[in-house]
Amino acid sequence: MANETTLHAKARVALADPAGMLDRLCDHFVSHGTVTRQPGGARLEGPFGAVELEAGAGALRIAIASPNESYLFVVKSSVAEHLVEFAEGETITLGWQGDAAGESRIPYFREVVVRRARDITPAMRRVTLACDDPGYFATGGLHVRVLIPPRGRPPVWPSVGPDSRVIWPDGDDVLAKRTYTIRAIDHARGELDIDVVLHDDSPGSIWAREAKPGDRVGLLGPGGGDVVPADWYLLCGDETALPAIARIAENLPSSARASIVIEVADAAERQEIASDAAIEVTWLHRDSAPAGSTELLLQAVRDIALPEQGAPFVFAGCEQAAARAIRKHLRAEKQLPKDRHLVAAYWRRGHADVHDHGE
Ligand SMILES: Cc1cc2nc3c(=O)[nH]c(=O)nc-3n(C[C@H](O)[C@H](O)[C@H](O)COP(=O)(O)OP(=O)(O)OC[C@H]3O[C@@H](n4cnc5c(N)ncnc54)[C@H](O)[C@@H]3O)c2cc1C
């Protein structure tokens, strides 16, 4: 991370108890990254950059180094949120200096417009979005947060406060936020495809069912879902991870081998999976069982032996309980190191919008 660092921001925050705030920030951050304490200060390092904190007389000094504009924004807004949260009613005045000072937009936000939508299987609808800079979504991760405005109202998008905290619209303008995978990018046509599972009268399903040309949505991202180079892959998941699995498979090199296991409702939900790699695809059918109620995926993962030679990587995306069971099995039974698997809860039975990426 240190070598990639290019952008910097700093701030000085007047506080009654800077040392207490330093402790609270460090205690909180320890579960998100590395905390190195020194007398009167600390260095916090995480995936989005590094933060130096120095508690002086009546003020906390903050210096951030991040590799790009989006990461810098994530760190600034997160530091600001936590300062306010831990201030216990004390007023926080935070003015950032340095790169992107005075930034009034979220750098990883884009407004896109529905161009068309069609069913690709009985329970999966493809929404095609027109986008000015599709290349922007080609790197940095597979997924986006789709911001869905209330039906019949012009969208009010999130903005950025002077302290870099995100200001979300509320009341009648509140946005539904759901995570989806960008299934495909058509650079020439300026289009992104998102494949949405239709399962309920839920915000995501309703959006996809009713999407018509001209509808606007916001996208935050992209991020997450990257697989690391390996000789052999196991890509598994239910239909919510089918778009991610299909996109990952399409990008595997011809030298790779992959076992692909996908749980769907029934045979009508199968899709073609294309890859240059040597792939073996297994479809698991729930038949009449509800989504998220079976151990089909866990059983399939149990039954697959890791190759004796070559570096493995396991990707899994599914209902939360299944994801936890698969992660536990991979670590405890298959002894797979943390950097050789990415197992994520894509949804949680009985709960709206799980956002647990697992790692
Ligand atoms: C990284 C990531 C990538 C994802 N990519 C995709 C994708 O490309 N396509 C996609 O369709 N989904 C994807 N998902 C899953 C999707 O975000 C969730 O299914 C989300 O809950 C859907 O929102 P909703 O408004 O339809 O339902 P919610 O309002 O979130 O939930 C309403 C109810 O429906 C249930 N529910 C949610 N999802 C399902 C489901 N699939 N089947 C049955 N019941 C369900 C919930 O348990 C809840 O009871 C992804 C999730 C993550 C974390």
The ligand as an SDF file (V2000), in Angstrom:
LIG
                    3D

 53 58  0  0  0  0  0  0  0  0999 V2000
  -21.4950   -8.5770   -3.3330 C   0  0  0  0  0  0  0  0  0  0  0  0
  -22.9370   -8.8960   -3.6940 C   0  0  0  0  0  0  0  0  0  0  0  0
  -23.3030   -9.0820   -5.0200 C   0  0  0  0  0  0  0  0  0  0  0  0
  -24.6220   -9.3830   -5.3610 C   0  0  0  0  0  0  0  0  0  0  0  0
  -24.9640   -9.5440   -6.6680 N   0  0  0  0  0  0  0  0  0  0  0  0
  -26.2530   -9.8220   -7.0000 C   0  0  0  0  0  0  0  0  0  0  0  0
  -26.6580   -9.9290   -8.3750 C   0  0  0  0  0  0  0  0  0  0  0  0
  -25.8850   -9.6930   -9.3060 O   0  0  0  0  0  0  0  0  0  0  0  0
  -27.9720  -10.2410   -8.6270 N   0  0  0  0  0  0  0  0  0  0  0  0
  -28.8800  -10.4380   -7.6160 C   0  0  0  0  0  0  0  0  0  0  0  0
  -30.0560  -10.6990   -7.9060 O   0  0  0  0  0  0  0  0  0  0  0  0
  -28.5230  -10.3320   -6.3220 N   0  0  0  0  0  0  0  0  0  0  0  0
  -27.2350  -10.0110   -5.9940 C   0  0  0  0  0  0  0  0  0  0  0  0
  -26.8910   -9.8830   -4.6790 N   0  0  0  0  0  0  0  0  0  0  0  0
  -27.9000  -10.1760   -3.6650 C   0  0  0  0  0  0  0  0  0  0  0  0
  -28.8610   -9.0250   -3.4240 C   0  0  0  0  0  0  0  0  0  0  0  0
  -28.1490   -7.8570   -3.0160 O   0  0  0  0  0  0  0  0  0  0  0  0
  -29.8420   -9.4400   -2.3170 C   0  0  0  0  0  0  0  0  0  0  0  0
  -30.5800  -10.5600   -2.7270 O   0  0  0  0  0  0  0  0  0  0  0  0
  -30.7630   -8.3060   -1.9120 C   0  0  0  0  0  0  0  0  0  0  0  0
  -31.3170   -8.6210   -0.6620 O   0  0  0  0  0  0  0  0  0  0  0  0
  -31.8820   -8.0840   -2.9190 C   0  0  0  0  0  0  0  0  0  0  0  0
  -32.6320   -6.9820   -2.4970 O   0  0  0  0  0  0  0  0  0  0  0  0
  -34.2430   -7.0020   -2.5360 P   0  0  0  0  0  0  0  0  0  0  0  0
  -34.6620   -5.5950   -2.4320 O   0  0  0  0  0  0  0  0  0  0  0  0
  -34.6980   -7.8160   -3.7080 O   0  0  0  0  0  0  0  0  0  0  0  0
  -34.6250   -7.8190   -1.2380 O   0  0  0  0  0  0  0  0  0  0  0  0
  -34.5180   -7.2960    0.2870 P   0  0  0  0  0  0  0  0  0  0  0  0
  -35.3850   -6.1290    0.5130 O   0  0  0  0  0  0  0  0  0  0  0  0
  -33.0690   -7.1480    0.5920 O   0  0  0  0  0  0  0  0  0  0  0  0
  -35.0730   -8.5460    1.0960 O   0  0  0  0  0  0  0  0  0  0  0  0
  -36.4860   -8.7860    1.2120 C   0  0  0  0  0  0  0  0  0  0  0  0
  -36.7020  -10.2410    1.6040 C   0  0  0  0  0  0  0  0  0  0  0  0
  -36.2910  -11.0670    0.5190 O   0  0  0  0  0  0  0  0  0  0  0  0
  -35.3440  -12.0320    0.9530 C   0  0  0  0  0  0  0  0  0  0  0  0
  -34.3670  -12.2310   -0.1300 N   0  0  0  0  0  0  0  0  0  0  0  0
  -33.3430  -11.4170   -0.5040 C   0  0  0  0  0  0  0  0  0  0  0  0
  -32.6960  -11.9210   -1.5670 N   0  0  0  0  0  0  0  0  0  0  0  0
  -33.3330  -13.1000   -1.8650 C   0  0  0  0  0  0  0  0  0  0  0  0
  -33.1340  -14.0850   -2.8560 C   0  0  0  0  0  0  0  0  0  0  0  0
  -32.1910  -13.9890   -3.7860 N   0  0  0  0  0  0  0  0  0  0  0  0
  -33.9730  -15.1500   -2.8670 N   0  0  0  0  0  0  0  0  0  0  0  0
  -34.9720  -15.2780   -1.9540 C   0  0  0  0  0  0  0  0  0  0  0  0
  -35.2030  -14.3660   -0.9930 N   0  0  0  0  0  0  0  0  0  0  0  0
  -34.3810  -13.2970   -0.9420 C   0  0  0  0  0  0  0  0  0  0  0  0
  -34.7270  -11.4520    2.2140 C   0  0  0  0  0  0  0  0  0  0  0  0
  -34.2810  -12.4830    3.0520 O   0  0  0  0  0  0  0  0  0  0  0  0
  -35.8880  -10.6740    2.8060 C   0  0  0  0  0  0  0  0  0  0  0  0
  -36.6930  -11.5300    3.5840 O   0  0  0  0  0  0  0  0  0  0  0  0
  -25.5930   -9.5320   -4.3280 C   0  0  0  0  0  0  0  0  0  0  0  0
  -25.2090   -9.3280   -3.0010 C   0  0  0  0  0  0  0  0  0  0  0  0
  -23.9080   -9.0020   -2.6780 C   0  0  0  0  0  0  0  0  0  0  0  0
  -23.5500   -8.7840   -1.2350 C   0  0  0  0  0  0  0  0  0  0  0  0
  1  2  1  0
  2  3  1  0
  2 52  2  0
  3  4  2  0
  4  5  1  0
  4 50  1  0
  5  6  2  0
  6  7  1  0
  6 13  1  0
  7  8  2  0
  7  9  1  0
  9 10  1  0
 10 11  2  0
 10 12  1  0
 12 13  2  0
 13 14  1  0
 14 15  1  0
 14 50  1  0
 15 16  1  0
 16 17  1  0
 16 18  1  0
 18 19  1  0
 18 20  1  0
 20 21  1  0
 20 22  1  0
 22 23  1  0
 23 24  1  0
 24 25  2  0
 24 26  1  0
 24 27  1  0
 27 28  1  0
 28 29  2  0
 28 30  1  0
 28 31  1  0
 31 32  1  0
 32 33  1  0
 33 34  1  0
 33 48  1  0
 34 35  1  0
 35 36  1  0
 35 46  1  0
 36 37  1  0
 36 45  1  0
 37 38  2  0
 38 39  1  0
 39 40  1  0
 39 45  2  0
 40 41  1  0
 40 42  2  0
 42 43  1  0
 43 44  2  0
 44 45  1  0
 46 47  1  0
 46 48  1  0
 48 49  1  0
 50 51  2  0
 51 52  1  0
 52 53  1  0
M  END
$$$$
